[in-house]
């Protein structure tokens, strides 16, 4: 038997650096090397784009997502390379941000 993909997710122009699956909500959230993060359904439909906030240093600070985690309640936490955490709803609304100088792995 050969394994076949359930869906092919499209929309990123660069390599994927992080991804998570929220099986309870049927979502796949992925981030690419040069951003942004995308929300897909498990069937492969592109649902939303998650754009990081524009900061004083400019929007380029939010272009490199490193870690993504989603909750079954519909929240998505993204950690960006520059030390910025962002919390989004699955509807794409930015709910909170926090900056840190700590190394997060």
C-alpha positions as CSV (number, residue, x, y, z in Angstrom):
1,X,0.0,0.0,0.0
2,X,1.1,3.5,-0.8
3,X,0.3,6.4,1.5
4,X,-1.5,9.3,-0.2
5,X,-1.9,12.8,1.2
6,X,-5.4,13.7,2.5
7,X,-5.0,17.2,1.2
8,X,-2.4,19.5,-0.4
9,X,-2.1,22.8,1.4
10,X,-1.2,25.8,-0.8
11,X,-0.6,29.5,-0.3
12,X,3.0,29.8,1.0
13,X,5.7,31.3,-1.2
14,X,8.6,30.1,1.0
15,X,9.5,27.0,3.0
16,X,7.3,26.0,6.0
17,X,9.1,26.6,9.3
18,X,6.4,25.7,11.7
19,X,2.9,24.1,11.7
20,X,0.3,22.7,14.1
21,X,-2.9,20.7,13.7
22,X,-6.0,21.4,15.8
23,X,-8.0,18.2,15.2
24,X,-10.9,19.4,17.4
25,X,-11.5,22.3,15.1
26,X,-10.4,20.6,11.9
27,X,-7.6,23.2,11.2
28,X,-4.0,23.2,10.1
29,X,-2.0,26.4,10.9
30,X,1.4,26.9,9.2
31,X,4.0,29.5,9.1
32,X,6.7,30.0,6.4
33,X,10.2,31.4,6.4
34,X,9.1,34.9,5.1
35,X,5.6,34.8,6.6
36,X,2.6,35.1,6.9
37,X,0.9,32.3,8.8
38,X,-2.0,30.6,7.1
39,X,-5.1,28.7,8.4
40,X,-6.3,25.8,6.3
41,X,-9.1,23.4,6.8
42,X,-8.2,19.7,7.0
43,X,-9.6,19.4,3.4
44,X,-7.0,21.8,2.2
45,X,-9.1,25.0,1.8
46,X,-7.3,28.2,2.7
47,X,-9.4,29.9,5.3
48,X,-7.4,32.9,6.7
49,X,-4.1,34.7,6.7
50,X,-2.7,35.7,10.1
51,X,-0.7,38.9,9.8
52,X,1.4,40.0,12.7
53,X,1.0,43.5,14.1
54,X,2.9,46.5,12.7
55,X,5.4,47.5,15.4
56,X,7.5,50.6,15.8
57,X,10.4,48.9,14.1
58,X,8.2,48.1,11.1
59,X,6.2,45.1,9.9
60,X,9.3,43.1,9.0
61,X,9.6,42.0,12.7
62,X,6.6,39.7,12.3
63,X,7.7,37.9,9.1
64,X,9.5,34.9,10.6
65,X,7.3,32.6,12.7
66,X,9.2,30.0,14.7
67,X,6.6,28.2,16.8
68,X,2.8,27.8,16.4
69,X,0.3,26.3,18.8
70,X,-3.5,26.1,18.6
71,X,-6.0,25.4,21.3
72,X,-9.3,23.6,21.0
73,X,-11.0,26.8,22.2
74,X,-10.0,28.5,19.0
75,X,-6.8,30.5,20.0
76,X,-3.6,30.4,18.1
77,X,-0.3,31.5,19.7
78,X,2.6,32.3,17.4
79,X,6.1,33.0,18.5
80,X,8.2,35.0,16.0
81,X,12.0,35.0,15.6
82,X,12.3,38.5,17.0
83,X,10.9,37.5,20.4
84,X,7.3,38.6,19.8
85,X,4.3,36.4,20.9
86,X,1.0,37.0,19.2
87,X,-2.4,35.4,20.1
88,X,-5.0,35.2,17.3
89,X,-8.5,33.9,17.2
90,X,-9.2,31.4,14.5
91,X,-11.2,34.1,12.8
92,X,-7.9,35.9,12.2
93,X,-8.3,38.7,14.8
94,X,-5.1,39.7,16.7
95,X,-6.1,39.4,20.4
96,X,-2.8,40.1,22.3
97,X,0.9,40.6,21.9
98,X,3.9,40.3,24.2
99,X,7.6,40.8,23.6
100,X,10.4,38.8,25.3
101,X,14.2,38.8,25.2
102,X,14.3,35.2,26.3
103,X,15.4,32.4,24.0
104,X,12.2,30.3,23.4
105,X,12.6,26.7,22.1
